[in-house]
Amino acid sequence: YIGYFGGLTFNRDSIDVLINAFALISKNHPDMHLVLGGFCSEKDRMQIEKLIQDLKISLKVNLLKYLPRSEIVRYIIHSDILVMVRAKDLETQASFPSKLTEYLATSKPVVTVNVGEISDYLTDGVNSFLVEPGDRDKIVEKLEYVLDNYEIALQMAKESKNGQAEE
């Protein structure tokens, strides 16, 4: 499964972009599922559930209820691919998502938005797959590549533990 673990909002976290991207790739990869874990308000949860229903992917998306950190870590470790999405705003431009370091430590392929200092440490196509915030089509492209070239993507993921971009 593809895993996302973090804030579950449309505005700050762009979770809707990921869900829409997943709906597109799930047609070509019917065995793939999306697991979403993290905090959200009841209003956000209802918005997410409605989008999932509207896209007719309810059987392929697992929106987790609140879980202790140890359970979330298990989901992260067992993901086949990890995705980090966020909006492009002042806060994301001035931060490095701590969840991304957890993703990289798994040695699983990571598709992440290129915000803040991320490109100082990661290089697209070398040790991760970088996309611009809000670019659903590029997320689809990167996920399709990973799914179609999983062994290559796993080898690249091992490079992500080094945490250095090529010069």
Disulfide bonds with the S-S distance in Angstrom:
none
